[in-house]
Protein backbone atom coordinates (compact mmCIF):
# COMPACT_ATOMS: atom_id res chain seq x y z
CA UNK A 1 0.00 0.00 0.00
CA UNK A 2 1.03 3.57 -0.61
CA UNK A 3 0.15 6.28 1.84
CA UNK A 4 0.44 9.94 0.99
CA UNK A 5 -0.22 12.55 3.64
CA UNK A 6 -0.04 16.32 3.39
CA UNK A 7 0.31 18.72 6.29
CA UNK A 8 0.98 22.38 6.93
CA UNK A 9 -2.10 24.03 5.54
CA UNK A 10 -4.00 26.69 7.39
CA UNK A 11 -5.16 30.28 7.47
CA UNK A 12 -2.66 33.00 6.65
CA UNK A 13 -2.89 36.69 5.88
CA UNK A 14 -2.19 38.23 2.51
CA UNK A 15 1.59 38.37 2.07
CA UNK A 16 2.25 35.64 4.58
CA UNK A 17 4.06 32.32 4.25
CA UNK A 18 3.32 28.66 4.76
CA UNK A 19 5.29 25.48 4.29
CA UNK A 20 3.49 22.36 3.17
CA UNK A 21 4.90 18.91 3.76
CA UNK A 22 4.06 15.61 2.13
CA UNK A 23 5.09 12.22 3.43
CA UNK A 24 4.89 9.22 1.14
CA UNK A 25 5.31 5.75 2.48
CA UNK A 26 5.89 2.81 0.19
CA UNK A 27 8.26 -0.05 -0.23
CA UNK A 28 6.81 -0.97 -3.62
CA UNK A 29 8.69 1.41 -5.86
CA UNK A 30 11.15 4.25 -5.82
CA UNK A 31 9.54 7.66 -5.92
CA UNK A 32 10.77 10.13 -8.50
CA UNK A 33 7.52 11.81 -9.40
CA UNK A 34 6.80 14.45 -6.78
CA UNK A 35 4.48 17.34 -7.35
CA UNK A 36 2.02 19.70 -5.75
CA UNK A 37 -1.32 20.52 -7.29
CA UNK A 38 -4.15 22.69 -6.07
CA UNK A 39 -7.84 23.07 -6.61
CA UNK A 40 -9.67 26.26 -5.81
CA UNK A 41 -13.47 26.33 -5.38
CA UNK A 42 -15.17 26.06 -8.73
CA UNK A 43 -11.94 25.54 -10.61
CA UNK A 44 -10.07 22.59 -12.05
CA UNK A 45 -7.10 21.07 -10.31
CA UNK A 46 -3.85 22.57 -11.55
CA UNK A 47 -0.18 21.82 -11.24
CA UNK A 48 1.58 24.20 -8.86
CA UNK A 49 5.11 22.80 -8.79
CA UNK A 50 6.80 19.52 -9.48
CA UNK A 51 9.87 17.56 -10.42
CA UNK A 52 10.27 16.27 -13.95
CA UNK A 53 11.68 12.86 -14.79
CA UNK A 54 15.20 14.34 -15.08
CA UNK A 55 14.96 15.98 -11.68
CA UNK A 56 14.41 19.54 -12.79
CA UNK A 57 11.60 21.64 -11.37
CA UNK A 58 8.59 23.22 -13.00
CA UNK A 59 6.27 25.85 -11.64
CA UNK A 60 2.98 27.35 -12.62
CA UNK A 61 3.49 30.90 -13.90
CA UNK A 62 1.27 32.23 -11.14
CA UNK A 63 3.62 31.02 -8.40
CA UNK A 64 7.06 31.50 -9.96
CA UNK A 65 9.33 33.46 -7.67
CA UNK A 66 7.04 32.92 -4.69
CA UNK A 67 6.83 29.15 -4.21
CA UNK A 68 9.68 26.66 -3.93
CA UNK A 69 9.43 22.89 -4.12
CA UNK A 70 12.03 20.74 -2.42
CA UNK A 71 12.40 17.11 -1.46
CA UNK A 72 14.19 14.68 0.78
CA UNK A 73 14.55 11.50 -1.23
CA UNK A 74 15.84 9.48 1.67
CA UNK A 75 12.69 10.20 3.62
CA UNK A 76 10.27 10.26 0.67
CA UNK A 77 9.26 13.77 1.67
CA UNK A 78 8.37 16.68 -0.57
CA UNK A 79 7.82 20.25 0.57
CA UNK A 80 6.30 23.41 -0.80
CA UNK A 81 7.50 26.69 0.63
CA UNK A 82 4.95 29.36 -0.17
CA UNK A 83 5.88 33.00 0.30
CA UNK A 84 4.08 36.22 -0.52
CA UNK A 85 0.78 34.42 -0.46
CA UNK A 86 -2.20 36.01 -2.15
CA UNK A 87 -5.94 35.43 -1.71
CA UNK A 88 -5.98 33.76 -5.13
CA UNK A 89 -3.67 31.07 -3.73
CA UNK A 90 -6.56 29.86 -1.58
CA UNK A 91 -7.18 26.24 -2.49
CA UNK A 92 -6.86 22.66 -1.38
CA UNK A 93 -3.31 21.59 -2.06
CA UNK A 94 -2.65 18.01 -3.06
CA UNK A 95 0.54 16.02 -3.07
CA UNK A 96 1.13 13.66 -5.99
CA UNK A 97 3.88 11.07 -5.88
CA UNK A 98 4.82 8.15 -8.05
CA UNK A 99 7.26 6.65 -10.46
CA UNK A 100 7.76 7.95 -13.99
CA UNK A 101 9.02 4.68 -15.45
CA UNK A 102 6.17 2.63 -14.07
CA UNK A 103 3.61 5.28 -14.81
CA UNK A 104 1.98 5.00 -11.43
CA UNK A 105 1.10 7.79 -9.07
CA UNK A 106 -0.83 8.39 -5.91
CA UNK A 107 -2.59 11.35 -4.38
CA UNK A 108 -2.98 12.59 -0.86
CA UNK A 109 -6.29 13.81 0.53
CA UNK A 110 -5.20 17.43 0.41
CA UNK A 111 -4.61 20.24 2.84
CA UNK A 112 -6.54 23.50 2.80
CA UNK A 113 -4.70 26.78 2.43
CA UNK A 114 -6.73 29.92 3.01
CA UNK A 115 -5.25 33.35 2.40
CA UNK A 116 -7.24 36.22 3.83
CA UNK A 117 -7.25 39.63 2.19
C-alpha positions as a printed Julia matrix, in Angstrom:
117×3 Matrix{Float64}:
   0.0    0.0     0.0
   1.03   3.57   -0.61
   0.15   6.28    1.84
   0.44   9.94    0.99
  -0.22  12.55    3.64
  -0.04  16.32    3.39
   0.31  18.72    6.29
   0.98  22.38    6.93
  -2.1   24.03    5.54
  -4.0   26.69    7.39
  -5.16  30.28    7.47
  -2.66  33.0     6.65
  -2.89  36.69    5.88
  -2.19  38.23    2.51
   1.59  38.37    2.07
   2.25  35.64    4.58
   4.06  32.32    4.25
   3.32  28.66    4.76
   5.29  25.48    4.29
   3.49  22.36    3.17
   4.9   18.91    3.76
   4.06  15.61    2.13
   5.09  12.22    3.43
   4.89   9.22    1.14
   5.31   5.75    2.48
   5.89   2.81    0.19
   8.26  -0.05   -0.23
   6.81  -0.97   -3.62
   8.69   1.41   -5.86
  11.15   4.25   -5.82
   9.54   7.66   -5.92
  10.77  10.13   -8.5
   7.52  11.81   -9.4
   6.8   14.45   -6.78
   4.48  17.34   -7.35
   2.02  19.7    -5.75
  -1.32  20.52   -7.29
  -4.15  22.69   -6.07
  -7.84  23.07   -6.61
  -9.67  26.26   -5.81
 -13.47  26.33   -5.38
 -15.17  26.06   -8.73
 -11.94  25.54  -10.61
 -10.07  22.59  -12.05
  -7.1   21.07  -10.31
  -3.85  22.57  -11.55
  -0.18  21.82  -11.24
   1.58  24.2    -8.86
   5.11  22.8    -8.79
   6.8   19.52   -9.48
   9.87  17.56  -10.42
  10.27  16.27  -13.95
  11.68  12.86  -14.79
  15.2   14.34  -15.08
  14.96  15.98  -11.68
  14.41  19.54  -12.79
  11.6   21.64  -11.37
   8.59  23.22  -13.0
   6.27  25.85  -11.64
   2.98  27.35  -12.62
   3.49  30.9   -13.9
   1.27  32.23  -11.14
   3.62  31.02   -8.4
   7.06  31.5    -9.96
   9.33  33.46   -7.67
   7.04  32.92   -4.69
   6.83  29.15   -4.21
   9.68  26.66   -3.93
   9.43  22.89   -4.12
  12.03  20.74   -2.42
  12.4   17.11   -1.46
  14.19  14.68    0.78
  14.55  11.5    -1.23
  15.84   9.48    1.67
  12.69  10.2     3.62
  10.27  10.26    0.67
   9.26  13.77    1.67
   8.37  16.68   -0.57
   7.82  20.25    0.57
   6.3   23.41   -0.8
   7.5   26.69    0.63
   4.95  29.36   -0.17
   5.88  33.0     0.3
   4.08  36.22   -0.52
   0.78  34.42   -0.46
  -2.2   36.01   -2.15
  -5.94  35.43   -1.71
  -5.98  33.76   -5.13
  -3.67  31.07   -3.73
  -6.56  29.86   -1.58
  -7.18  26.24   -2.49
  -6.86  22.66   -1.38
  -3.31  21.59   -2.06
  -2.65  18.01   -3.06
   0.54  16.02   -3.07
   1.13  13.66   -5.99
   3.88  11.07   -5.88
   4.82   8.15   -8.05
   7.26   6.65  -10.46
   7.76   7.95  -13.99
   9.02   4.68  -15.45
   6.17   2.63  -14.07
   3.61   5.28  -14.81
   1.98   5.0   -11.43
   1.1    7.79   -9.07
  -0.83   8.39   -5.91
  -2.59  11.35   -4.38
  -2.98  12.59   -0.86
  -6.29  13.81    0.53
  -5.2   17.43    0.41
  -4.61  20.24    2.84
  -6.54  23.5     2.8
  -4.7   26.78    2.43
  -6.73  29.92    3.01
  -5.25  33.35    2.4
  -7.24  36.22    3.83
  -7.25  39.63    2.19
